[in-house]
């Protein structure tokens, strides 16, 4: 590749769901957050070399006002890159994007004297060893020996201040305080899915079902490899062997385990490709309903309730309470007006009929005296007889 072909080569900072669009709403997950440090905009720094500015940042800012970046891209200017554990972006929810964007904004604000600016999550970085056409410099990437991969939660809790009290009011409607939004990274997500598979296995053993054994074993081996991959990096032969051993242990806990050598052979394709499944896919694959996920207390394999399901469950849970409460309110309102409930009226009427019968009055005389219908009087007399009161 000649120098002309190496000019202005870029790669996306974070991967997209499809190749159709490079817009923010098409982002698949967050792997990195970047901050542009355009120090040459500042007169005091414009004659410095990148490594000199990096030295200043190391002395005054890194691990003091902002965390040490995982990588630093330098050439014409400087770009700080913070690698984070992969955090997937749910469709139609932007809480993860908002947090990542705020992290970049806060770090850029700390370095504003160096001309720093936040970088959009959907933007690009330059390919190492490519040429920056602005000044013909070669793009280099510097990595610290003790650099770490952060999590969004760590960056939020350790380096961001709490939002002021007025912030939520300014932004408008606030949702219930007791709502918890979980930000799963790949390691914790797959660790939780392994535990969920063990809960599902216990339930299947209790009901004596064996149809899902092969699927469960495949998923267990797959999730084990994905967890290791995102913890340690590239998978090794030892990792493949460990995942197989863990799957065989899991398989042995079924009431009717699959034959070890057969299930090991039938699931070995996960050594070549590991799969990241959506919750909806897993639910269909394992034939689970929302009610069953809730009953088993699954942490990472679950199906969000629809509005209709939330309403149905709410009214099912609260219908008796509401009925009793409305009855009590009705009774209290009648008492306040000096009136009786229908039940109290009937009880008093029957007591009067009983007293009048004991005085020797006929039923005809009673219903005329009480100004009630003949049928009502007959029914009340029959009730008193059935109860043994007359």
Phi, psi and omega per residue, in radians:
X1 nan 2.157 3.118
X2 -1.385 2.990 -3.043
X3 -1.088 -0.552 -3.127
X4 -1.156 -0.650 -3.135
X5 -1.247 -0.320 -3.089
X6 -1.654 0.055 -3.114
X7 -1.336 2.346 2.986
X8 0.887 0.977 3.040
X9 -1.638 2.328 -3.082
X10 -2.233 2.690 2.971
X11 -2.299 2.629 -3.120
X12 -1.221 2.505 3.134
X13 -1.162 -0.659 -3.141
X14 -2.394 2.616 -3.072
X15 -1.304 2.702 3.132
X16 -1.888 2.806 3.133
X17 -1.179 -0.754 -3.124
X18 -2.368 3.010 3.111
X19 -1.544 0.019 -3.040
X20 -1.285 -0.535 -3.016
X21 -2.593 2.524 3.052
X22 -1.828 0.452 -3.114
X23 -1.452 2.851 -3.095
X24 -1.069 -0.662 -3.088
X25 -1.275 -0.056 3.095
X26 -1.800 0.043 3.136
X27 -1.140 2.451 -3.120
X28 -1.640 -0.783 -3.135
X29 -2.763 2.985 3.120
X30 -1.982 2.120 3.079
X31 -1.943 -0.381 -3.045
X32 -2.685 2.655 3.051
X33 -2.219 2.324 -3.060
X34 -2.118 2.700 3.050
X35 -2.313 2.144 3.094
X36 -1.422 2.270 3.076
X37 -2.024 1.587 -3.130
X38 -1.548 1.217 -2.990
X39 -1.159 -0.384 -3.104
X40 -1.252 -0.170 3.038
X41 -1.254 -0.401 -3.125
X42 -1.612 2.206 -3.061
X43 -1.002 -0.655 -3.062
X44 -1.183 -0.415 -3.064
X45 -1.939 -0.135 -2.915
X46 -1.089 -0.406 -3.131
X47 -1.629 0.001 -3.109
X48 -1.451 2.667 3.029
X49 -1.445 2.739 -3.110
X50 -0.957 -0.743 -3.085
X51 -1.146 -0.466 3.090
X52 -1.223 -0.704 3.099
X53 -1.181 -0.698 3.094
X54 -1.030 -0.703 3.113
X55 -1.077 -0.716 3.101
X56 -1.102 -0.727 3.132
X57 -1.146 -0.690 3.112
X58 -1.092 -0.694 -3.075
X59 -1.277 -0.636 -2.952
X60 -1.945 -0.380 -2.956
X61 -2.129 -0.789 -3.019
X62 -1.100 2.271 -3.109
X63 1.112 0.192 3.056
X64 -2.050 -0.974 -3.141
X65 -1.963 -0.406 3.014
X66 -2.465 2.734 3.100
X67 -1.230 2.766 3.081
X68 -1.193 2.237 -3.137
X69 -1.180 2.727 3.085
X70 -1.260 -0.752 3.118
X71 -2.338 2.737 2.996
X72 -2.261 2.102 3.061
X73 -1.617 2.288 3.135
X74 -2.480 2.694 -3.136
X75 3.130 -1.641 3.025
X76 -1.336 -0.763 3.098
X77 -2.266 -2.772 -3.130
X78 -2.229 2.481 3.021
X79 -2.304 2.178 3.078
X80 -1.570 2.279 -3.100
X81 -2.127 2.135 3.102
X82 -1.857 1.919 3.087
X83 -1.387 2.334 3.134
X84 -2.169 2.708 3.066
X85 -1.095 2.390 -3.014
X86 -0.903 2.198 3.134
X87 -2.193 2.000 -3.055
X88 -1.338 2.587 -3.070
X89 -1.813 1.928 3.118
X90 -1.127 2.535 3.087
X91 -1.170 2.499 3.071
X92 1.140 0.311 3.041
X93 -2.407 2.303 -3.026
X94 -2.038 0.321 -3.100
X95 -1.112 -0.638 3.135
X96 -1.188 -0.763 3.127
X97 -1.101 -0.727 -3.137
X98 -1.089 -0.747 3.139
X99 -1.120 -0.805 -3.132
X100 -1.102 -0.717 3.129
X101 -1.150 -0.654 3.135
X102 -1.179 -0.650 3.093
X103 -1.046 -0.816 3.130
X104 -1.089 -0.705 -3.136
X105 -1.125 -0.764 -3.105
X106 -1.148 -0.764 3.132
X107 -1.133 -0.693 3.123
X108 -1.134 -0.648 3.123
X109 -1.111 -0.653 3.107
X110 -1.122 -0.537 -3.082
X111 -1.840 0.402 -3.072
X112 -1.092 -0.481 3.112
X113 -1.187 -0.287 3.101
X114 -1.755 0.182 3.140
X115 1.358 0.435 -3.092
X116 -1.293 2.557 3.077
X117 -2.405 2.553 3.073
X118 -1.142 2.652 3.094
X119 -2.040 2.317 -3.128
X120 -1.064 2.536 -3.111
X121 -1.107 -0.513 -3.095
X122 -1.584 0.112 -3.075
X123 -1.465 -2.909 -2.966
X124 -2.208 2.813 3.001
X125 -2.170 2.825 -3.105
X126 -1.434 2.564 3.117
X127 -1.283 2.305 3.096
X128 -0.960 2.459 -3.139
X129 1.256 0.097 3.013
X130 -1.432 2.997 -3.065
X131 -1.858 2.280 3.020
X132 -1.509 1.986 -3.031
X133 -1.200 -0.259 -3.129
X134 -1.112 -0.723 -3.131
X135 -2.376 0.130 3.110
X136 1.294 0.196 -3.119
X137 -1.388 2.653 3.103
X138 -1.535 2.313 -3.121
X139 -1.363 2.260 3.140
X140 -2.136 2.695 3.078
X141 -2.117 2.217 3.118
X142 -1.926 2.341 3.127
X143 -2.189 2.307 3.094
X144 -1.308 2.503 -3.106
X145 -1.090 -0.647 -3.099
X146 -1.756 0.381 -3.116
X147 -1.168 2.623 -3.115
X148 -2.208 2.857 3.032
X149 -1.704 2.060 -3.070
X150 -1.433 2.988 2.902
X151 -1.995 2.688 3.115
X152 -1.034 -0.663 -3.131
X153 -1.122 -0.713 3.111
X154 -1.092 -0.810 -3.136
X155 -1.097 -0.645 3.138
X156 -1.192 -0.846 -3.025
X157 -1.316 -0.580 -3.034
X158 -1.614 -0.458 -2.981
X159 -2.162 -0.163 3.126
X160 -1.870 2.446 3.048
X161 -1.380 2.726 3.069
X162 -1.144 2.546 3.114
X163 -1.161 2.478 3.121
X164 -1.094 2.775 -3.069
X165 -1.074 -0.553 -3.092
X166 -1.327 -0.220 -3.001
X167 -1.085 -0.831 -3.097
X168 -1.149 -0.653 3.110
X169 -1.106 -0.722 -3.132
X170 -1.121 -0.641 -3.098
X171 -1.343 -0.152 3.083
X172 1.854 -2.515 -3.012
X173 -1.055 2.386 3.137
X174 -1.919 2.313 3.106
X175 -1.370 2.967 -3.081
X176 -0.996 2.447 -3.095
X177 -1.179 -0.408 -3.066
X178 -1.493 0.100 3.108
X179 -1.430 2.231 -3.113
X180 -1.918 2.228 3.081
X181 -1.857 2.105 -3.098
X182 -1.646 2.307 3.061
X183 -1.878 1.683 -3.126
X184 -1.416 2.301 2.847
X185 -1.629 2.992 -2.995
X186 -1.097 -0.685 -3.105
X187 -1.118 -0.914 -3.103
X188 -1.185 -0.623 3.124
X189 -1.037 -0.846 -3.099
X190 -1.303 -0.503 3.018
X191 -1.099 -0.773 3.120
X192 -1.165 -0.627 3.135
X193 -1.180 -0.602 3.069
X194 -1.097 -0.770 3.110
X195 -1.139 -0.631 3.107
X196 -1.142 -0.674 3.090
X197 -1.071 -0.640 3.117
X198 -1.171 -0.639 3.076
X199 -1.164 -0.727 3.122
X200 -1.122 -0.670 3.116
X201 -1.063 -0.772 3.113
X202 -1.034 -0.749 3.133
X203 -1.136 -0.754 3.127
X204 -1.094 -0.659 3.102
X205 -1.142 -0.648 -3.130
X206 -1.134 -0.662 -3.108
X207 -1.635 -0.002 3.078
X208 1.262 0.457 -3.128
X209 -1.625 2.373 -3.113
X210 -2.181 0.082 -3.035
X211 -1.189 -0.465 -3.003
X212 -1.748 0.214 -3.060
X213 -1.048 -0.822 -3.075
X214 -1.128 -0.772 3.123
X215 -1.074 -0.755 -3.122
X216 -1.116 -0.749 3.125
X217 -1.109 -0.739 3.114
X218 -1.051 -0.826 -3.131
X219 -1.127 -0.679 -3.124
X220 -1.095 -0.774 3.130
X221 -1.166 -0.706 -3.139
X222 -1.117 -0.855 -3.107
X223 -1.127 -0.584 3.097
X224 -1.111 -0.760 3.136
X225 -1.188 -0.713 3.133
X226 -1.095 -0.731 3.129
X227 -1.061 -0.799 -3.138
X228 -1.145 -0.720 -3.089
X229 -1.050 -0.747 -3.099
X230 -1.486 -0.059 3.037
X231 -1.674 -0.749 -3.021
X232 -1.933 -0.243 -3.087
X233 1.767 -2.346 -3.076
X234 -1.089 2.392 3.141
X235 -1.340 2.554 3.125
X236 -2.042 3.016 3.096
X237 -1.064 -0.624 3.098
X238 -1.103 -0.655 3.113
X239 -1.140 -0.751 3.113
X240 -1.075 -0.730 3.142
X241 -1.158 -0.722 -3.139
X242 -1.103 -0.765 -3.136
X243 -1.090 -0.690 3.105
X244 -1.131 -0.743 3.135
X245 -1.096 -0.740 3.132
X246 -1.130 -0.668 3.117
X247 -1.138 -0.721 -3.138
X248 -1.138 -0.637 3.053
X249 -1.112 -0.756 3.106
X250 -1.087 -0.762 -3.141
X251 -1.067 -0.652 -3.097
X252 -1.157 -0.265 -3.103
X253 -1.537 -0.110 3.032
X254 -1.231 2.657 3.124
X255 -1.142 -0.507 3.026
X256 -2.291 1.480 -3.077
X257 -1.097 2.643 2.989
X258 -1.227 2.729 3.084
X259 -1.131 2.203 -3.001
X260 -0.929 -0.847 -3.062
X261 -1.203 -0.497 3.138
X262 -1.289 -0.828 -3.117
X263 -1.206 -0.554 3.092
X264 -1.144 -0.685 3.134
X265 -1.257 -0.704 -3.059
X266 -1.277 -0.297 -3.122
X267 -1.941 0.143 -3.034
X268 -1.280 -0.206 3.136
X269 -1.140 -0.286 3.092
X270 -1.225 -0.250 3.044
X271 -1.187 -0.461 3.130
X272 -1.556 -0.811 -3.130
X273 -2.292 2.255 3.037
X274 -1.804 2.611 -2.987
X275 -2.102 2.389 3.058
X276 -1.851 1.907 -3.027
X277 -1.682 2.532 2.974
X278 -1.369 2.753 -3.141
X279 -1.041 -0.736 -3.119
X280 -1.053 -0.691 3.134
X281 -1.120 -0.776 -3.136
X282 -1.124 -0.702 -3.133
X283 -1.093 -0.754 3.102
X284 -1.181 -0.678 -3.113
X285 -1.136 -0.656 -3.100
X286 -1.742 0.047 3.066
X287 0.988 0.898 -3.106
X288 -1.915 2.552 3.048
X289 -1.831 2.928 3.099
X290 -1.042 -0.774 -3.103
X291 -1.048 -0.685 -3.133
X292 -1.232 -0.682 3.078
X293 -1.043 -0.723 -3.140
X294 -1.203 -0.710 -3.134
X295 -1.127 -0.701 -3.131
X296 -1.430 -0.112 3.140
X297 1.014 0.829 3.120
X298 -1.241 2.451 -3.050
X299 -1.703 -0.432 -3.030
X300 -2.349 -0.181 3.059
X301 -1.978 1.753 -3.073
X302 -2.658 2.795 -3.140
X303 -2.048 2.095 3.139
X304 -1.054 2.418 3.099
X305 -1.227 2.515 2.997
X306 -1.388 2.920 3.107
X307 -1.029 -0.698 -3.133
X308 -1.123 -0.690 3.132
X309 -1.171 -0.724 3.084
X310 -1.048 -0.796 -3.117
X311 -1.109 -0.772 -3.115
X312 -1.088 -0.800 -3.141
X313 -1.151 -0.648 -3.127
X314 -1.130 -0.844 -3.102
X315 -1.239 -0.543 3.072
X316 -1.128 -0.677 -3.112
X317 -1.317 -0.612 -2.984
X318 -1.861 0.000 -3.045
X319 -1.104 -0.807 -3.126
X320 -1.119 -0.727 3.124
X321 -1.083 -0.748 -3.134
X322 -1.136 -0.718 -3.131
X323 -1.106 -0.809 3.136
X324 -1.103 -0.680 3.141
X325 -1.151 -0.728 -3.140
X326 -1.180 -0.620 3.092
X327 -1.097 -0.776 -3.134
X328 -1.104 -0.714 3.112
X329 -1.119 -0.662 3.130
X330 -1.142 -0.746 3.115
X331 -1.082 -0.781 -3.119
X332 -1.117 -0.656 3.135
X333 -1.181 -0.640 3.102
X334 -1.178 -0.720 3.120
X335 -1.094 -0.682 3.134
X336 -1.112 -0.512 3.134
X337 -1.608 -0.002 -3.128
X338 1.336 0.395 -3.125
X339 -1.868 2.908 3.117
X340 -1.898 2.714 3.028
X341 -1.323 2.896 -3.141
X342 -1.037 -0.698 -3.129
X343 -1.141 -0.718 3.125
X344 -1.177 -0.654 3.098
X345 -1.080 -0.779 -3.136
X346 -1.116 -0.736 -3.132
X347 -1.088 -0.766 3.127
X348 -1.148 -0.696 -3.141
X349 -1.114 -0.762 3.137
X350 -1.144 -0.627 3.097
X351 -1.124 -0.681 3.111
X352 -1.165 -0.731 3.119
X353 -1.062 -0.728 3.128
X354 -1.070 -0.758 -3.138
X355 -1.147 -0.714 -3.121
X356 -1.209 -0.627 3.076
X357 -1.130 -0.682 3.130
X358 -1.179 -0.385 3.096
X359 -1.461 -0.095 3.079
X360 1.675 0.178 3.129
X361 -1.350 2.588 3.073
X362 -1.426 2.909 -3.137
X363 -1.118 -0.630 3.140
X364 -1.091 -0.737 3.130
X365 -1.168 -0.616 -3.095
X366 -1.183 -0.862 -3.058
X367 -1.229 -0.430 3.043
X368 -1.275 -0.723 -3.122
X369 -1.165 -0.680 -3.120
X370 -1.520 -0.103 3.121
X371 1.038 0.845 3.076
X372 -2.146 2.909 -3.126
X373 -1.296 2.772 3.120
X374 -1.074 -0.751 -3.113
X375 -1.090 -0.714 3.126
X376 -1.082 -0.739 3.137
X377 -1.117 -0.781 3.128
X378 -1.062 -0.787 -3.141
X379 -1.079 -0.716 -3.137
X380 -1.164 -0.704 3.116
X381 -1.114 -0.761 3.104
X382 -1.064 -0.700 3.122
X383 -1.090 -0.757 -3.136
X384 -1.121 -0.627 3.098
X385 -1.178 -0.754 -3.137
X386 -1.089 -0.591 -3.121
X387 -1.476 -0.069 -3.139
X388 1.280 0.435 -3.102
X389 -1.579 -0.279 3.084
X390 -2.372 nan nan
